[in-house]
Amino acid sequence: MSHPFAKLIDLHLLDHAQGSNRFRLTVDEKHLNPNKVVHGAVLFAMADTGMGAAVHPTLAAGELCATVEIKINYFKPVHAGELVCTTTLVNRGKTLANLDAVIHCGESLVAKANGTYAIFRPSAPRG
């Protein structure tokens, strides 16, 4: 997978299947906020990236997807360890897809997200 943002935060694809995937991130100092806890934006980015990657294989030639909305709940702080985000496609319609993502650190559930993605064909440039 060539994904510049995932590379920036050291997010790695573990496995994928039709409509699901798992990403891993080993917590590093650069992922921490000033309180020495993994920044919520890191967890959000894991969920968003996993969701987009789960929708992408369902797209027809010429289609794109874009995040419309994500709701995330943070349950436990993470200071160190390995985070694994597991994403599942809940529903894929013609113009919208809905997905769930759960993020664990070891056996602990640390966050859960639900997202909606638009599915569309880009407009021809005006000019």
C-alpha positions in Angstrom: 0.0 0.0 0.0 1.4 3.4 -1.0 -0.2 5.9 1.4 2.0 8.9 2.4 0.0 9.8 5.5 0.1 6.2 6.8 3.8 6.2 6.2 4.1 9.5 8.2 2.6 8.0 11.3 4.1 4.5 10.8 0.7 2.8 10.2 1.1 -0.7 8.6 -1.4 -2.9 6.9 -1.5 -6.4 8.6 -4.2 -8.0 6.4 -7.2 -7.3 4.3 -10.2 -9.1 2.8 -13.3 -7.9 0.9 -14.7 -5.1 3.1 -12.4 -5.5 6.1 -8.8 -5.0 7.2 -6.4 -4.6 10.1 -3.7 -1.9 10.5 -1.0 -1.8 13.2 0.9 1.0 14.8 3.6 0.7 17.3 3.4 3.6 19.7 6.4 6.0 19.6 7.1 9.2 21.4 6.0 11.2 18.3 2.4 9.7 18.7 2.1 11.1 22.3 0.4 14.3 23.5 2.0 16.5 26.2 0.5 14.2 28.8 2.4 11.3 27.4 -0.8 9.6 26.1 -1.4 8.6 22.5 -3.0 11.7 20.8 -6.6 11.1 19.9 -5.9 12.2 16.3 -3.6 9.2 15.9 -6.5 6.9 16.9 -8.8 8.8 14.6 -6.3 8.6 11.7 -6.1 4.8 12.2 -9.9 4.5 12.0 -10.2 6.8 9.0 -7.4 5.2 7.1 -8.8 1.7 7.8 -12.3 2.7 6.7 -11.1 4.3 3.5 -9.0 1.2 2.7 -12.0 -1.1 3.3 -14.2 0.9 0.9 -11.6 1.3 -1.8 -11.7 -2.3 -3.1 -15.5 -2.0 -3.6 -15.2 1.0 -5.9 -15.9 0.6 -9.7 -13.4 2.1 -12.2 -13.6 5.9 -12.0 -15.2 6.0 -8.6 -13.7 7.7 -5.6 -14.7 7.7 -1.9 -14.4 10.5 0.7 -15.1 10.7 4.4 -18.4 12.3 5.2 -18.6 11.7 8.9 -16.8 9.8 11.6 -17.9 9.4 15.2 -15.3 8.0 17.6 -15.4 7.1 21.3 -12.2 6.9 23.3 -12.3 4.4 26.1 -8.8 4.1 27.6 -5.6 6.1 27.5 -2.6 4.4 25.8 1.0 5.2 26.8 2.9 2.5 24.9 2.5 -0.7 23.0 1.0 -1.9 19.8 -2.3 -0.6 18.5 -4.4 -2.7 16.1 -7.3 -1.2 14.2 -9.8 -3.7 12.8 -12.3 -2.2 10.3 -15.5 -3.8 8.9 -17.7 -2.6 6.1 -21.3 -2.5 7.6 -23.2 -1.4 4.5 -22.3 -0.4 0.9 -24.9 1.4 -1.1 -24.7 3.2 -4.4 -23.6 6.5 -3.0 -22.7 5.8 0.7 -20.8 3.3 2.7 -20.9 2.8 6.5 -18.1 1.2 8.4 -17.1 0.2 12.0 -13.6 0.3 13.4 -12.3 -0.9 16.7 -8.8 -0.2 18.1 -7.2 -2.4 20.6 -3.9 -2.2 22.6 -3.3 -5.8 23.5 -6.6 -7.2 24.8 -7.9 -3.7 25.8 -10.5 -1.9 23.6 -9.2 1.7 23.5 -11.5 3.2 20.9 -14.4 2.5 18.6 -15.5 4.5 15.6 -18.4 4.5 13.0 -18.0 6.3 9.7 -19.9 7.2 6.6 -18.1 7.6 3.2 -19.5 9.1 0.0 -19.0 7.2 -3.2 -18.9 9.3 -6.3 -17.5 10.0 -9.7 -15.5 13.2 -9.9 -17.0 16.0 -12.1 -15.2 16.9 -15.3 -13.1 20.0 -14.8 -14.7 23.2 -16.0 -12.7 25.3 -18.3 
